[in-house]
Amino acid sequence: MDVRSQVSMVFHLDKCIGCHTCSIACKNIWTDRKGAEYMWWNNVETKPGTGYPTKWEDQNIYQGGWERNGDSVSLKGAGKLRGLKNIFHNPYMPVLDDYYEPWTYKYQDLFTAPEGNDQPTARPVSLVTGETMDVKAGPNWDDDLGGSPDYARQDVNMQKLTPAEQEVMFQLERMTLHYLPRICNHCLNPACVASCPSGALYKRGEDGVVLINQERCRAWRMCVTACPYKKSYYNWHTGKSEKCVLCYPRLESGQAPACFHSCVGRIRYLGVMLYDADKIEAVASVPEDQIVQAQMDIYLDPFDPKVIEEAKKNGIADSTIEAAQKSPVYKFVKLWKLALPLHPEFRTLPNLFYVPALLPSVGTVNNGIYNSNTNGLWGGIDTTRLPMKYLASLFSAGNTETVAEVLKRLMTVRWHRRNVTVGDVDEKTVNAALEDTKMDTATADAIFRLTTLATFDERFVIPPAHREESIEMLENTGDVKGNTGFGFKERPARGL
């Protein structure tokens, strides 16, 4: 057992209001500079929709992530052989138009335009070329329902639905949307790290944050191809790749990342998870219908004495173990089984999990009266406006039962709390729901507490940084057992 610690995240989609405050906070701190104008390390997409960059989920286009080869996995569009073949032309590389061409406006023209009969305007100007341009797209161009005809119908996850199911979704009274905030997943099996020919990408041993060494980066851009979530970007000005760093300078000082701290809906949770690194290859190479459960099984119980013993042997500090025991992410993912990974079929084992939104149920309008057509407690779940196959395509590699179980647990909490606060729900119905989902009232109340009333310290459980261990790792001095700290049993192949 090779126990390591990983800073992990949960986004509760039922609480996201799509305000983009997280995106602006990240932009102002990290990518408000030349060469990074088009980068949004944090972006908020509308689903159904094609996202940013366009159709990033379609690996037939971009060839990102891993593919299963028997008992192992290999990179789809990167790697030594593929990288050498595509060294001069990479057909799987997203281009600027897949993102959008960033622009500003010639505001000075509003003040210097000569007197005339027409109102002067500020023409859009490209931040890349400096030339005037026609704005054709943006990072959230299909926000809300504004892009449904052109974008929502092109959503890659729609391919799992029949034409009839797709058409039903676009009837006026049945249209719906939910928001999908995205940052780097800081995966356990990051394709970007494996693809880099120069070894510039690495995963920090102390917390699992994936970073790019700017001195080592040689602009191969294989990381851009390899990342199936397209969260590695190329800076055209510096000639280096860049990505989300999870605001690690803030983490090291006990502060939440900027996008977490600024979140208006308080949808974000951050905490430590302990996992068994020896299982990564085996988990990443299981059949697709088993990948979600296999990933859940790789995370360990931080209260287990054996896990604690192995963690300490591997250089994990007591304070980190304590943080893992208090982690809200552990509760959502392992204890309550409410949060799922985004597109686990990419086999990167992402450490960003999502609590799916409890979407409105399908309804009809007869004689001007709207009828939600929900029969029984689970009626709304079985007839969500976004078909279960669509949600399963997002969060469970197509397994509808996995998503249905999560939605049932969320609905159970809602009914239980309705009974507590209003008292207009049949007690037998609530008890039957609790029994069906194998929950008790204490668990339901705990879920409600962390979802709605949690304090800052409950949402963000950040382990203290240990400067002395950082120095030890950088100097490559281990203990008498050969451990080098931070989860490395052997001397790192490349310096950090």
Residue pairs with C-beta under 8 A, 6 or more apart in sequence:
1 276
1 278
1 306
1 307
1 310
2 276
2 277
2 278
2 310
2 314
2 487
2 489
3 274
3 275
3 276
3 277
3 300
3 307
3 310
3 311
3 313
3 314
3 316
3 487
4 205
4 208
4 274
4 275
4 277
4 314
4 316
4 487
5 206
5 207
5 208
5 272
5 273
5 274
5 311
5 316
5 320
5 324
5 463
5 487
6 186
6 188
6 207
6 208
6 272
6 273
6 274
6 275
6 351
7 186
7 207
7 208
7 209
7 246
7 251
7 270
7 271
7 272
7 351
8 186
8 208
8 270
8 271
8 272
8 273
8 327
8 329
8 333
8 351
8 352
8 353
9 183
9 260
9 268
9 269
9 270
9 329
9 351
9 352
9 353
10 268
10 269
10 270
10 328
10 329
10 332
10 333
10 339
10 352
10 353
10 354
10 355
11 181
11 267
11 268
11 269
11 352
11 353
11 354
11 355
12 267
12 268
12 269
12 354
12 355
12 451
13 178
13 179
13 180
13 267
13 354
13 355
13 356
13 357
14 355
14 356
14 357
14 358
14 410
14 451
15 265
15 266
15 267
15 451
16 44
16 178
16 179
16 180
16 181
16 265
16 267
16 357
17 179
17 264
17 265
18 44
18 46
18 143
18 144
18 179
19 264
19 265
20 44
20 140
21 262
21 263
21 264
22 42
22 44
22 181
22 258
22 259
22 260
22 262
22 263
22 268
23 40
23 42
23 43
23 44
23 139
23 259
24 262
25 42
25 258
25 259
25 261
25 262
26 40
26 41
26 42
26 183
26 244
26 258
26 259
27 40
27 42
29 247
29 258
30 36
30 41
30 244
30 245
31 37
31 39
31 40
31 41
31 242
34 237
35 235
35 236
35 237
35 238
36 233
36 235
36 237
36 242
37 102
37 127
37 128
38 96
38 99
38 100
38 101
38 102
38 128
38 139
38 233
39 233
39 235
39 242
40 52
40 139
41 183
41 184
41 231
41 233
41 243
41 244
42 181
42 182
42 183
42 244
42 259
43 52
43 139
43 140
43 181
43 182
44 140
44 179
44 180
44 181
44 182
45 51
45 52
45 140
45 179
45 180
45 181
45 182
46 140
46 142
46 143
46 144
46 145
46 147
46 152
46 177
46 178
46 179
46 180
47 155
47 157
47 177
47 178
47 179
47 180
47 386
47 394
48 148
48 151
48 152
48 153
48 155
48 157
48 158
48 169
48 177
48 386
48 390
49 142
49 147
49 151
49 152
49 155
49 177
50 142
50 151
50 154
50 155
50 156
51 57
51 180
51 182
52 99
52 100
52 139
52 140
52 230
53 94
53 98
53 99
53 230
54 98
54 99
54 137
55 61
55 98
55 154
55 156
56 62
56 94
56 228
56 229
56 230
57 156
57 157
57 228
57 343
58 156
59 65
59 76
59 77
59 228
59 346
61 92
62 77
62 92
62 94
62 225
62 228
62 230
63 76
63 77
63 78
63 92
63 225
64 76
64 77
64 92
64 191
64 225
64 226
64 227
64 228
64 229
64 230
64 346
65 75
65 76
65 191
65 226
65 227
65 228
65 345
65 346
65 347
65 348
66 73
66 74
66 75
66 76
66 189
66 191
66 284
66 346
66 347
66 348
67 73
67 74
67 75
67 76
67 347
68 285
68 287
68 288
68 347
69 285
70 285
71 282
71 285
72 281
72 285
73 189
73 281
73 284
73 285
73 347
75 82
75 191
75 194
75 195
75 226
76 226
77 86
77 92
77 225
77 226
78 191
78 194
78 195
78 222
78 223
78 225
78 226
79 194
79 195
80 197
83 195
83 197
83 220
83 222
86 92
86 225
90 221
90 225
92 225
93 221
93 224
93 225
94 224
94 230
96 128
97 137
99 139
100 136
100 137
100 138
100 139
100 141
101 126
101 127
101 128
101 133
101 136
101 137
102 126
102 127
102 128
103 124
103 125
103 126
103 127
103 133
103 135
104 124
104 125
104 127
105 122
105 123
105 124
105 125
106 122
106 123
106 125
106 132
107 122
109 120
109 121
109 122
109 123
110 120
110 121
110 122
113 120
123 132
124 132
124 133
124 134
124 135
125 131
125 132
125 133
126 132
126 133
128 236
141 147
141 151
142 148
142 150
142 151
142 152
144 177
145 152
145 175
145 177
148 170
148 175
152 170
152 177
153 166
153 170
157 390
157 393
157 394
158 166
158 390
160 389
160 390
160 392
160 393
160 398
161 169
161 387
161 389
161 390
165 387
165 389
168 174
168 362
169 175
169 176
169 385
169 386
169 387
173 363
173 364
173 365
173 370
174 362
174 363
174 385
175 385
176 359
176 360
176 385
176 386
178 357
178 359
178 386
180 342
180 354
180 394
181 259
181 267
182 229
182 231
182 342
182 352
183 231
183 244
183 246
183 259
183 352
184 210
184 229
184 231
184 232
184 243
184 244
184 246
184 352
185 229
185 231
185 341
185 342
185 348
185 350
185 351
185 352
186 203
186 208
186 209
186 210
186 244
186 246
186 350
186 351
186 352
187 210
187 348
187 349
187 350
187 351
188 208
188 275
188 277
188 280
188 298
188 348
188 349
188 350
188 351
189 280
189 281
189 283
189 284
189 347
189 348
189 349
190 201
190 203
190 210
190 227
190 348
191 226
191 227
191 228
191 346
191 348
192 201
192 210
192 223
192 226
192 227
192 232
192 243
193 201
193 202
193 203
193 210
193 223
194 226
195 201
195 222
195 223
195 225
195 226
196 220
196 222
196 223
197 218
197 220
197 222
198 216
198 217
198 218
198 220
199 213
199 216
199 493
199 494
200 212
200 213
200 214
200 216
200 217
200 218
200 241
201 210
201 211
201 212
201 213
201 223
202 210
202 211
202 213
202 494
202 496
203 209
203 210
203 211
204 210
204 211
204 248
204 486
204 496
205 473
205 485
205 486
205 487
205 488
205 492
206 465
206 466
206 469
206 470
206 473
206 485
206 486
206 487
207 248
207 251
207 272
207 463
208 351
209 245
209 246
209 248
209 251
210 243
211 243
211 245
211 248
212 223
212 232
212 240
212 241
212 242
212 243
213 496
214 238
214 240
216 494
217 240
217 241
219 234
219 239
219 240
219 241
221 234
221 241
223 232
223 241
223 243
224 230
224 232
224 233
224 234
224 241
226 232
228 343
228 346
228 348
229 342
229 343
229 346
229 348
229 350
231 243
231 244
232 241
232 242
232 243
233 241
233 242
233 243
234 240
234 241
234 242
235 241
235 242
246 257
247 255
247 256
247 257
247 258
247 259
250 256
250 257
250 258
250 261
251 257
251 462
251 465
252 465
253 465
254 462
254 464
254 465
255 261
255 462
256 270
256 456
256 459
256 460
256 462
257 270
259 268
260 268
260 270
260 459
260 460
266 454
266 459
268 459
269 328
269 329
269 332
269 450
269 459
269 460
270 328
270 329
270 459
270 460
270 461
270 462
271 323
271 324
271 326
271 327
271 328
271 329
271 330
271 460
271 461
271 462
272 320
272 323
272 324
272 327
272 329
272 330
272 461
272 463
273 299
273 324
273 327
273 329
273 330
273 333
273 351
274 299
274 300
274 302
274 307
274 311
274 316
274 321
274 324
275 298
275 299
275 300
276 298
276 300
277 487
279 297
279 298
280 298
280 349
282 294
283 291
283 294
283 295
283 297
283 298
283 349
284 347
284 348
284 349
285 347
286 294
288 345
288 397
288 398
289 397
289 398
289 399
291 344
291 345
291 347
291 397
292 340
292 341
292 344
292 396
292 397
292 399
292 402
295 341
295 344
295 349
296 333
296 334
296 337
298 349
299 330
299 333
299 334
300 307
301 307
301 334
302 308
302 321
302 324
302 325
302 327
302 330
303 325
308 321
311 320
311 321
312 318
312 321
313 481
313 483
314 483
314 487
314 489
315 469
315 479
315 483
315 484
315 485
315 486
315 487
315 488
316 486
316 487
317 463
317 464
317 466
317 469
319 463
319 464
319 466
320 463
322 463
323 461
323 462
323 463
324 330
324 463
326 461
327 461
328 450
328 454
328 458
328 459
328 461
329 339
329 353
331 446
331 450
332 338
332 339
332 353
332 355
332 450
333 339
333 353
336 409
336 443
336 447
337 405
337 406
337 409
338 355
338 406
338 409
338 410
338 447
339 353
339 354
339 355
339 406
340 353
340 354
340 356
340 395
340 396
340 402
340 403
340 406
341 349
341 350
341 352
341 353
341 354
341 395
342 350
342 352
342 354
342 394
342 395
343 350
343 394
343 395
343 397
344 350
344 395
344 396
344 397
345 397
345 398
354 394
354 395
355 406
355 410
356 391
356 394
356 395
356 403
356 406
356 407
356 410
358 380
358 407
358 410
358 411
358 414
359 384
359 385
359 386
360 372
360 380
360 384
360 385
361 372
361 373
361 374
361 379
361 380
361 381
361 383
361 384
361 385
362 372
362 373
362 383
362 384
362 385
363 370
363 371
363 372
363 373
364 370
364 371
364 373
365 371
372 380
373 379
373 383
374 380
374 383
377 411
377 415
377 429
377 432
377 433
378 408
378 411
380 411
381 404
381 407
381 408
381 411
382 388
382 404
384 391
384 407
388 400
388 403
388 404
389 398
389 400
391 400
391 403
392 398
392 399
392 400
392 402
392 403
395 402
395 403
396 402
396 403
405 437
408 433
408 436
408 437
409 437
409 439
409 447
411 433
412 430
412 433
412 434
412 436
412 437
412 439
412 444
413 439
413 444
413 447
413 448
413 451
415 425
415 429
415 430
415 433
416 430
416 433
416 434
416 441
416 444
416 445
416 448
417 444
417 445
417 448
418 424
418 425
419 425
419 427
419 430
434 440
434 441
434 444
450 458
450 459
469 485
469 486
472 484
472 485
473 484
473 485
473 486
473 488
473 496
474 495
474 496
476 484
476 491
476 492
477 484
478 484
478 485
478 491
479 485
482 489
482 490
483 489
484 490
484 491
484 492
